[in-house]
């Protein structure tokens, strides 16, 4: 076989394998979307902090918290302790 024939055959095999892998990934994504649990409609509530007041204490439940919110809380706590 000549060099050009081998290189074209290599390119063809590479393209076929690439399409095969892409099809496998697409099938996996479709199966995951089909069989995964659905997210609640109010998904933004899970990223905010919920504050519940009880009789004598305040309980804060945080699912996910942004780092900037944490930095602000630390800065405010330091300001309160210094005053």
Secondary structure, 3 states (H helix, E strand, C coil): CCHHHHHHHHHHHHHHHHHHHHHHHHHHHHHHHHHCCCCCCCHHHHHCEEEEECCCCEEEEECCCCHHHHHHHHHHHHHHHHC
